[in-house]
Structure formats: C-alpha cells, structure tokens
Amino acid sequence: MYDRQKLDELRQALEKWEETTLQRGLGALPERQKTFMTASSEPINRLYTPLDIQEMDYLADLGLPGEYPYTRGIHPTMHRSRLWTMRMFAGFGTAEETNQRFKYLLEQGQTGLSIAFDLPTLMGYDTDAPQALGEFGKCGVAVSSLKDMEILLEGIPLDQVSTSMTINSPAAVIWAMYIAAAEKQGVRSDQLRGTTQNDILKEYIAQKEYIFPPEPSMRLVVDTIEYGAQSVPQWNTISISGYHIREAGATAAQELAFTLSDGMEYVRWAQRRGLQVDDFAPRLSFFFNAHNDFFEEIAKYRAARRIWAREMRQTFGAKTPRAWLMRFHTQTAGVSLTAQQPENNIVRVAIQALAAVLGGTQSLHTNSMDEALALPSELAVTIALRTQQIIAEESGVVNTIDPLGGSFFVEAQTNRLEAQAYEYFRRIEELGGVLPAIEKGFFQKEISDAAYRYQREIDEGLRRIVGVNAYSDPKPVSIPILEMDPQGYQRQLDRLKQVRRERDPGRVGQTLDRLRIACQGSENTMPYILDAVRAYATLGEIVGAMKEVFGVYEEPTWI
C-alpha cells in the first residue's frame, strides 16, 4: 500500500525524530508512566506510522464499505442511511411490569425490544419450582408459560417491532412461546423479526447457564436454525455471543477468537445436518462487548468482520455476499460499571457506545448508571437511551463511514487482533475443536488467567479505576433505586395455578409424550415444542421432558 522508497525515507525521519525532538521532549517533560497498555494488557507504542501497517493491501485488507472483506462496514452508506437499532435490554419482576417498561422505552424513541429473563427462566424452571425460590424477577422477567409471554407482549405490534431475547439453554422453548403469542395476536411467523441468543457454547465457556450436555444442546440449536430458515425467515435464530466471554474476564483478542470459533462450530453442525450455508448463514448474528479501551474495541469489530467474511467465503464455501456479512449487536460493558460514584458510569457508557458506533454496530444497548447497584430505574434507563440518541443526533460521528479507517494506530490494532485470533484458532484446532477444548477447560483457563491478571493490575495500581482506586469519595451513594411490585411474586404464582387448572391436562400430556419421542429420535424438535407451548405446558414441564432424554450436564473439574 506504500512506496518502499517513501517507507525508507520515513524510517530515517523517524529515527532522527527519536534521537532529537523526542529526546528533547522527554528531557523537559517525561512521560507519565513507563509503559502504556490496552484494557487487554497489550503494550501500546508511543507512535504509529505507515511502517506499522506497511504490508497491508488496501483492497484485500480494507476494501470499501459494503464490499468484501467488510472491514469498513457491511453497508455501502452505513449510518448515513440508517442508524443502528437502539435496543435497550429490559426485564424485571412480572410480565406486567416489564410490559410497562417496554411501552415506556418505545415512547421514548427506542427502536427495538430486548428481553431479559430471570434466573429460573434462564435455567428452565417454573417460578414455583423449589430451585427457583428467592430468585423471582431479580435479573429479568419471569416467563413460566405461554400466558406470561402473552401478557409480556400485550399491546406491542410484533409485526412492526423486532425483538431480541437473551435466552440460551431453553431458547427453543421461549422462542416457541414468542411465536405462539404472536399467533394469538394474528401475526404470522414469517412476519416476525428479531433474535434469539441461543448460544450454548459460550455458556459452557463462560456464563455457566447450561442445562443439557453439549451434544443435545447443539442439536437443539441446529433445530432452531433449520426451523427458522423454513418458517421464520426474518428471525436471527442465534446470536453468537462474545459479550459474556468478555464479562467473565477475557481480553479483546480472546473475546474475538472464542466468539468466532463458536460461530464456525455452529456452521459446521448446521452443514452436517444438510443445511446449505448460503441459506442459513445470512440469519446468523453476533453480540459483542464494548469495553473501556476505545481504540481496541473499534479495532476488534473491524477485525471480526474481516475474519468472518474470509472464513465464510474460503473455509465454508459460501457463495452469496449476504452469507459473508457479520451483523452484530453491541452492549456496553456491565463489568466496567462501578457501585462507587455511579454517575461516572454515564461517562463510561458514552465512551463505550461511541466505540461501538464507530466500529459499525447494527444494534446497541447502553447500560444504565445504577446497574452495579440494582436493576435500572426509569431515570437511569432514560439517560442510557438518551446517550445513544445524542451520539446519533449531535456528535457528527455518523456523517461519514468508518471515520477512523486508515488510522495507523487503528489499522495496526486491527491487524494485531486478527493475528491473535488466528493463533487461538490454531490452538483450538490442535485440541480437537471447540467441544473437546471446552471439555479440557482450555477456554475457561485462558479467561480466568486474563481476569486474574486484570484484577492484579488494579490491585497493584497499574490500572486506575476512577472512583475506586483513584479519586475515591467516601460520600454515600444517593440515586433512586428501582423497586419492584411486592405483590408480583404472589400474582405470578396465582397465574401459574390458574394456567394448570384451566388447561386440558390430556392434551398437555400427549404433547409432552410426543416431545420425548422426538428427542429420542432425530426429528426437528421445534414443531413438538410449539405443540406443547400451545397446550400451555409450562417451561419447567417442557424442559423436564427433555431432561429425561438428554440428561443434565455437570462441568468437569480440572486440577
């Protein structure tokens, strides 16, 4: 990309600058610290020039927006034509309470829904299960049956609003409830738009909200991919998630590499099912973290698009450009939020959100300032949404495509992350692939080592966190905290009793029996799950039937 003679001249000029101008400057004003590093503990050079990216080929490595390899964006005009979807993650207490929050956010200018489910729902339990005691509605909304989903979505036009659902092990069941609730509204499945997270591999790697062993879990994921391609064509049946990997303590390179490794594993499983990559790949989506290191995060998104396009085209044989595209949602880093001086989180979130926008995200959630203390209040979530709107309407960063493209620093960071990702791909392949690497604890150890190093840097003062180990303030926190309806739990229990009392028990039993038989065979389980949902079988009953066939996973212990 650069003339060799010009590079030699630059190299000589740089050496002279280091010997003269730089030395004089350091003598008069020494640098603040001996080493500078990214949030991933990677060293940062003092200066970046064309010498750091001299091997880059512009068209092969950067290209143009909307063209392979999509480093500069997947659409020709990016945010000049269409802003990202402002999709605020929300869910707490009962379906009624969360429904009210959804309607409030839509009134405030949110453009897509994102449903957070409580821990019992995430683990496949009904609210009244003994294992669910004390966990109702605390980290999301409780959904135990189709009735809850109907109330959750009441008055929301599902043929007009796209919905993201953060659900993994019981994803097929919750998705079936959404489809059935839409049917009750008169909305056909081919009109539905949205995303189911449905990424079970990252559960074994990082988040640990798994139910079934890996093999049947992967089968269920492929069942949803296949069913979606046939019956819900506008739905992204999986959102391959690096977010939770990063929240567990991974570096940017680990988030990038492990997420793309998982994505490629899903493609392999779908191809083994006999699905054509060009048919299902356009509905695969991704979910990344936006952490504190502004430039490293931007570089991560650019590297992700380039790697995915190359692998889909060259490794998996995708022929259509739509199958090469990486579309992704971003959420600001929950792990970066502090309980101390929570108003500071507004600034952190704004910087992280700006990185996501400059990195070319298609969808964005901004965390609320109070989330290190409680579920977000109405005031806090409004400020978080307004942060996105100010970036979109006032900052000017959406007026040009990939404004940091060509930055020597950003391009060098993009290349560095790409190279580190491919080194991880090599190591994972040597271990036998993603599932064997999970069983051997490879991902888990890499993440835990990175998390330990990061925390040690904070403890030793090498990394300064404002309000925590720098500029701390002993004053007590005084911001409004969300309070849930104290009668919500009893209302949820009463609704579950009513559902069980009014439904047809014979029909429920028959649908669960047919589901068990389908799980024992090789048929796609989605039609059978839908039948059970329509009969008002509860989440716990459906998951329980599947446990009888698939079993329950227990993570190995490593020395």
C-alpha positions in Angstrom: 0.0 0.0 0.0 3.0 2.3 0.5 6.0 3.0 -1.8 9.2 1.3 -0.5 11.4 4.3 -1.1 9.0 6.5 0.8 8.9 4.0 3.7 12.7 4.1 3.9 12.6 7.9 4.0 10.0 7.7 6.7 12.1 5.2 8.7 15.1 7.5 8.6 13.0 10.5 9.6 11.5 8.6 12.5 14.9 7.5 13.7 16.1 11.2 13.6 12.9 12.3 15.4 13.6 9.8 18.2 17.2 10.9 18.6 16.4 14.6 18.6 12.9 16.0 19.0 11.7 13.1 21.2 14.7 13.1 23.4 14.5 16.9 24.0 10.8 16.5 24.8 11.3 13.7 27.2 14.1 15.6 28.9 11.8 18.6 29.5 8.6 16.6 30.2 9.0 12.9 31.0 6.1 10.6 30.1 3.6 9.9 32.9 4.4 6.2 33.2 7.0 3.7 31.9 4.5 1.6 29.9 1.2 2.1 28.3 -1.2 -0.7 27.6 -4.7 -1.5 26.4 -7.5 -2.9 28.5 -6.3 -6.3 27.4 -2.8 -5.6 28.8 -1.3 -5.3 25.4 1.6 -2.8 25.1 0.9 0.4 23.1 3.7 2.0 21.1 4.5 5.7 21.5 3.7 6.5 17.9 2.2 4.7 14.9 3.1 5.4 11.3 2.8 3.7 7.9 5.7 1.5 9.0 3.3 -0.4 11.3 0.9 -1.3 8.5 3.3 -1.4 5.5 2.3 -4.9 4.4 -1.4 -4.0 4.2 -3.2 -4.3 0.8 -5.9 -1.7 0.7 -8.5 -3.6 -1.4 -7.7 -7.0 0.1 -7.5 -6.0 3.7 -9.7 -2.9 4.0 -11.8 -2.7 0.9 -14.7 -0.4 0.5 -17.9 -0.2 2.7 -20.5 -2.8 1.7 -17.8 -4.9 -0.2 -15.7 -7.8 0.8 -13.9 -8.1 3.3 -16.3 -5.6 5.0 -13.6 -4.2 7.3 -15.1 -0.8 6.8 -18.7 -1.8 7.3 -21.3 -4.2 5.8 -23.5 -1.5 4.2 -22.3 1.0 1.5 -23.6 4.0 3.4 -23.6 2.6 7.0 -25.2 5.1 9.4 -25.6 7.8 6.9 -28.7 5.9 5.6 -29.9 4.1 8.7 -29.0 4.4 12.3 -28.3 1.4 14.4 -31.3 -0.2 16.3 -31.5 1.3 19.8 -32.4 -1.8 21.7 -32.4 -1.3 25.5 -32.2 -4.6 27.4 -35.1 -4.7 29.9 -36.9 -7.1 32.2 -37.8 -7.4 35.8 -40.5 -8.9 38.1 -43.7 -9.8 36.5 -44.7 -9.8 32.8 -47.0 -6.8 33.6 -44.2 -4.7 35.0 -41.8 -5.4 32.1 -44.6 -4.8 29.5 -45.0 -1.3 31.0 -41.2 -0.7 30.8 -41.2 -1.8 27.1 -44.0 0.6 26.3 -42.2 3.4 28.1 -39.0 2.8 26.2 -40.8 2.7 22.8 -42.5 6.0 23.7 -39.0 7.5 24.4 -37.7 6.5 21.0 -36.3 3.0 21.4 -36.5 1.2 18.1 -36.3 -2.5 19.2 -37.1 -4.7 22.2 -34.6 -6.7 24.2 -36.0 -9.1 26.8 -34.1 -10.0 30.0 -35.3 -13.2 31.7 -34.9 -14.0 35.4 -32.6 -16.8 36.5 -35.3 -19.5 37.0 -36.4 -18.9 33.4 -32.8 -19.0 32.1 -32.3 -22.3 33.9 -35.6 -23.8 32.6 -37.6 -23.7 35.9 -41.1 -22.5 36.6 -41.4 -19.7 39.2 -42.9 -22.1 41.8 -40.1 -24.7 41.5 -38.2 -25.3 44.7 -34.9 -24.5 42.9 -36.3 -21.0 42.0 -37.1 -19.9 45.5 -35.9 -16.3 46.1 -34.9 -15.6 42.5 -38.2 -14.4 41.0 -37.8 -11.4 38.7 -34.5 -10.3 40.2 -32.4 -10.2 37.0 -35.2 -10.2 34.4 -38.8 -11.1 33.9 -40.3 -14.4 34.9 -41.8 -16.4 32.0 -43.2 -19.8 33.0 -45.9 -20.4 30.4 -47.4 -19.0 27.2 -49.7 -17.0 29.4 -46.8 -15.0 30.8 -45.5 -14.3 27.2 -48.9 -13.1 26.1 -49.0 -10.6 28.9 -45.4 -9.6 28.4 -46.1 -8.7 24.7 -49.7 -7.3 25.2 -50.3 -4.2 23.1 -46.9 -4.4 21.3 -47.2 -4.7 17.5 -45.0 -7.8 16.8 -45.2 -7.4 13.1 -43.6 -3.9 13.4 -41.1 -4.3 16.3 -38.0 -6.5 16.2 -37.3 -8.3 19.5 -34.1 -9.7 20.9 -34.3 -12.4 23.6 -31.4 -13.3 25.9 -32.1 -16.9 26.5 -29.9 -19.9 25.9 -30.5 -23.4 27.2 -34.3 -23.2 27.0 -34.1 -20.9 24.0 -36.2 -23.2 21.7 -39.0 -23.2 24.3 -39.0 -19.4 24.9 -38.9 -18.8 21.2 -41.8 -21.1 20.7 -43.7 -19.1 23.3 -43.0 -15.9 21.4 -44.2 -17.4 18.1 -47.3 -18.8 19.8 -48.0 -15.4 21.4 -47.7 -13.7 18.0 -50.2 -16.2 16.6 -52.6 -15.1 19.3 -52.2 -11.5 18.1 -52.8 -12.6 14.5 -49.2 -12.2 13.4 -47.8 -14.9 11.2 -44.4 -16.4 11.9 -43.0 -15.2 8.6 -43.7 -11.6 9.7 -41.7 -11.8 12.9 -38.3 -10.1 13.2 -35.8 -10.5 16.0 -33.0 -12.5 17.5 -32.8 -15.4 20.0 -29.4 -15.5 21.7 -29.4 -19.3 21.7 -25.6 -19.5 22.0 -25.0 -22.6 24.2 -21.2 -22.9 23.6 -20.5 -19.6 25.5 -22.5 -21.0 28.4 -20.0 -23.9 28.8 -17.1 -21.4 28.2 -18.1 -18.5 30.4 -21.7 -17.9 31.7 -22.5 -21.4 33.0 -26.3 -21.3 32.4 -26.4 -24.7 30.8 -28.9 -27.5 31.3 -28.3 -30.3 28.9 -24.9 -31.8 27.8 -23.2 -30.2 24.8 -24.2 -32.7 22.1 -28.0 -32.5 22.6 -27.7 -28.8 23.3 -26.0 -28.3 19.9 -28.8 -30.4 18.3 -31.4 -28.0 19.7 -29.5 -25.0 18.3 -29.4 -26.6 14.9 -33.1 -27.4 15.2 -33.9 -23.7 15.6 -31.6 -22.7 12.7 -33.4 -25.2 10.5 -36.9 -24.3 11.6 -36.2 -20.6 11.3 -34.9 -20.9 7.8 -38.1 -22.8 6.8 -40.8 -21.0 8.9 -39.5 -17.7 10.5 -37.2 -16.4 7.7 -36.7 -12.9 9.1 -35.6 -14.2 12.5 -31.9 -14.5 13.6 -32.1 -17.9 15.3 -28.7 -17.4 17.0 -26.7 -14.5 18.3 -23.2 -15.8 18.8 -22.1 -14.0 21.9 -18.7 -12.7 22.9 -20.3 -10.4 25.4 -20.5 -12.9 28.3 -17.0 -14.2 27.4 -15.6 -10.7 27.9 -17.7 -10.1 31.1 -16.1 -13.2 32.5 -12.7 -11.5 32.2 -11.5 -12.3 28.7 -9.2 -10.0 26.7 -10.4 -8.4 23.5 -8.5 -10.9 21.5 -10.0 -13.8 23.4 -13.5 -12.4 23.0 -12.9 -12.1 19.3 -11.3 -15.5 18.8 -13.6 -17.6 21.1 -16.7 -16.0 19.7 -15.7 -16.6 16.0 -14.6 -20.1 16.9 -18.1 -20.8 18.4 -19.7 -19.3 15.3 -17.8 -21.5 12.9 -18.7 -24.5 15.1 -22.4 -23.7 14.6 -21.8 -23.5 10.9 -20.2 -26.9 10.9 -23.1 -28.5 12.8 -25.7 -26.9 10.5 -23.8 -28.2 7.4 -23.7 -31.7 8.9 -27.5 -31.5 9.2 -27.5 -31.0 5.5 -28.4 -27.3 5.5 -26.9 -25.1 2.8 -24.6 -22.4 4.2 -26.0 -19.8 1.8 -29.5 -20.5 3.1 -28.8 -20.2 6.9 -25.7 -18.0 7.3 -27.4 -14.7 6.5 -29.5 -15.2 9.6 -26.6 -15.7 11.9 -25.8 -12.7 14.1 -23.2 -11.8 16.7 -23.2 -10.0 20.0 -20.1 -8.2 21.3 -19.0 -6.3 24.3 -18.0 -2.6 24.2 -15.3 -2.2 26.9 -13.3 0.8 28.1 -10.4 0.8 25.7 -11.8 3.0 22.9 -9.5 2.1 20.0 -9.0 -1.5 20.9 -12.8 -2.1 20.8 -13.1 -0.3 17.4 -10.3 -2.5 16.0 -12.0 -5.6 17.4 -15.2 -5.0 15.5 -13.3 -4.3 12.3 -11.2 -7.4 12.6 -14.3 -9.5 13.4 -16.0 -8.5 10.1 -12.9 -9.2 8.1 -12.2 -12.6 9.6 -15.8 -13.8 9.4 -16.1 -12.8 5.7 -12.9 -14.6 4.8 -13.8 -17.8 6.7 -17.3 -17.9 5.4 -16.1 -17.5 1.8 -12.9 -19.5 1.8 -13.4 -22.2 4.5 -17.2 -22.8 4.4 -17.8 -22.1 0.7 -20.5 -19.5 1.0 -21.2 -18.1 -2.4 -23.6 -15.2 -1.7 -22.3 -11.9 -0.2 -25.1 -11.9 2.3 -23.6 -15.1 3.8 -20.3 -13.4 4.3 -21.7 -10.5 6.3 -21.2 -10.2 10.0 -24.1 -8.4 11.6 -23.7 -7.7 15.3 -25.4 -6.2 18.4 -23.3 -4.4 21.0 -23.8 -3.9 24.7 -21.6 -1.6 26.8 -19.5 -3.4 29.4 -21.5 -4.3 32.5 -18.3 -5.4 34.2 -16.9 -1.9 33.9 -19.7 -0.3 35.9 -18.9 0.7 39.5 -21.1 0.9 42.6 -18.9 3.7 43.8 -19.8 7.1 42.2 -22.4 5.5 39.9 -22.8 8.8 37.9 -19.4 8.1 36.5 -20.9 5.2 34.7 -22.8 7.6 32.4 -19.4 8.7 31.0 -18.0 5.2 30.7 -21.1 4.1 28.8 -21.0 7.1 26.5 -17.3 6.3 25.5 -18.1 2.6 25.1 -21.2 3.3 23.0 -19.2 5.7 20.8 -16.7 3.0 20.1 -19.5 0.6 19.1 -20.9 3.1 16.7 -17.5 4.0 15.2 -16.9 0.2 14.9 -20.0 -0.2 12.8 -22.6 -1.9 15.0 -26.1 -2.7 13.8 -27.7 -2.6 17.2 -26.8 -1.2 20.6 -27.7 -1.4 24.2 -26.3 1.2 26.6 -26.1 0.2 30.3 -27.7 2.3 33.0 -25.6 4.1 35.6 -27.2 2.2 38.5 -26.8 -1.4 37.3 -23.9 -2.1 39.7 -26.5 -1.5 42.5 -29.8 -2.8 41.2 -32.0 -3.2 38.1 -32.1 0.1 36.3 -34.6 2.8 37.4 -36.7 4.7 34.8 -34.5 7.7 35.2 -31.3 5.8 34.7 -32.5 3.8 31.6 -33.8 7.1 30.0 -30.3 8.6 30.4 -28.8 5.5 28.9 -31.1 5.7 25.9 -30.5 9.5 25.5 -26.8 8.7 25.3 -27.4 6.8 22.1 -29.6 9.5 20.8 -27.1 12.2 21.4 -24.4 10.2 19.6 -26.8 9.8 16.7 -28.1 13.3 16.5 -25.4 15.6 17.9 -21.9 14.1 17.7 -21.4 14.1 13.9 -19.8 10.7 14.0 -22.5 9.2 11.8 -21.8 11.6 9.0 -19.0 9.6 7.4 -18.3 5.9 7.0 -15.6 4.3 9.2 -14.0 7.7 10.1 -11.1 6.0 11.8 -10.3 3.8 8.9 -6.7 4.4 7.7 -5.6 5.5 11.2 -2.1 3.9 11.6 -3.0 3.1 15.2 -6.4 1.6 14.5 -5.2 -0.4 11.5 -2.3 -1.8 13.5 -4.6 -2.8 16.3 -7.0 -4.4 13.9 -4.1 -6.4 12.4 -2.8 -7.4 15.8 -6.2 -8.7 17.0 -6.7 -10.6 13.8 -3.3 -12.3 14.1 -4.0 -13.2 17.8 -7.4 -14.6 16.8 -5.9 -16.9 14.2 -3.3 -18.1 16.8 -6.2 -19.1 19.0 -7.9 -20.8 16.1 -4.8 -22.9 15.6 -4.6 -23.8 19.3 -8.3 -24.8 19.4 -7.9 -27.0 16.3 -4.9 -28.7 17.9 -7.1 -29.6 20.9 -9.6 -31.3 18.5 -12.1 -28.4 18.1 -14.4 -26.4 20.2 -16.2 -29.1 22.2 -13.0 -31.0 23.1 -11.4 -27.7 24.1 -14.4 -27.0 26.4 -14.1 -30.4 28.0 -10.4 -29.9 28.6 -11.0 -26.5 30.2 -9.0 -24.6 27.6 -11.3 -21.6 27.2 -12.1 -21.4 30.9 -8.4 -21.3 31.9 -7.5 -18.7 29.3 -10.3 -16.4 30.6 -9.6 -17.0 34.3 -5.9 -16.2 33.7 -6.8 -12.9 31.9 -9.3 -12.0 34.6 -6.7 -12.6 37.3 -4.1 -10.5 35.5 -6.5 -7.6 35.1 -7.6 -7.6 38.7 -4.0 -7.8 39.9 -3.2 -4.7 37.8 -6.0 -2.9 39.6 -4.8 -4.0 43.0 -1.2 -3.0 42.3 -2.3 0.4 41.0 -1.1 -0.3 37.4 -4.6 0.2 36.2 -6.6 3.1 37.7 -10.4 3.0 38.0 -11.9 6.4 38.7 -13.9 6.4 42.0 -12.5 3.0 43.0 -8.7 3.2 43.4 -8.3 6.7 42.0 -10.3 9.9 43.1 -12.4 7.9 45.5 -15.0 9.7 47.6 -16.4 8.3 50.9 -19.8 10.0 50.5 -22.7 7.6 50.4 -24.5 6.9 47.1 -27.7 8.8 46.7 -29.6 7.9 43.5 -33.1 6.5 43.1 -33.2 2.7 43.0 -35.9 0.6 41.3 -38.4 -1.1 43.5 -40.5 -4.0 42.1 -44.1 -4.6 42.9 -44.1 -6.5 46.3 -47.3 -8.4 45.2 -45.7 -9.5 41.9 -44.5 -12.8 43.2 -47.8 -13.9 44.5 -49.5 -12.8 41.3 -47.1 -14.9 39.3 -47.8 -18.0 41.5 -51.6 -17.4 41.2 -51.3 -17.2 37.4 -49.4 -20.4 37.2 -52.0 -22.2 39.3 -54.7 -20.8 37.0 -52.9 -22.0 33.9 -52.6 -25.5 35.2 -56.2 -25.5 36.4 -57.8 -24.3 33.2 -55.7 -26.1 30.5 -56.5 -29.5 29.0 -54.3 -32.0 31.0 -54.8 -34.7 28.5 -53.6 -32.5 25.7 -50.6 -31.4 27.7 -49.6 -35.0 28.5 -49.9 -36.0 24.8 -47.7 -33.1 23.6 -45.1 -33.8 26.2 -45.0 -37.6 25.3 -44.6 -36.7 21.6 -41.8 -34.3 22.5 -40.0 -37.1 24.4 -40.2 -39.4 21.4 -38.9 -36.7 19.1 -36.0 -36.1 21.4 -35.1 -39.8 21.4 -35.1 -39.7 17.6 -33.6 -37.3 15.0 -36.6 -35.2 14.1 -36.5 -31.4 14.4 -37.9 -30.8 17.9 -39.3 -27.3 17.2 -42.8 -28.4 16.0 -43.2 -30.6 19.1 -42.1 -27.9 21.4 -44.6 -25.5 19.8 -47.4 -28.0 20.3 -46.6 -28.3 24.0 -46.4 -24.5 24.3 -49.8 -24.0 22.6 -51.3 -26.6 25.0 -50.0 -24.3 27.9 -47.4 -26.8 29.1 -45.1 -24.8 31.4 -41.4 -24.1 30.8 -40.4 -26.4 33.6 -42.6 -29.3 32.3 -41.2 -29.0 28.7 -37.6 -28.7 29.9 -38.2 -31.6 32.3 -39.4 -33.9 29.5 -36.2 -33.0 27.6 -34.1 -33.7 30.6 -35.5 -37.2 30.8 -34.0 -37.9 27.4 -30.9 -35.7 27.2 -29.8 -35.7 30.8 -28.3 -32.8 32.7 -24.7 -31.5 32.2 -22.2 -31.4 35.1 -19.0 -29.5 34.3 -15.8 -31.5 34.7 -13.3 -30.3 37.3 -9.7 -29.5 36.3 -6.7 -29.6 38.5 
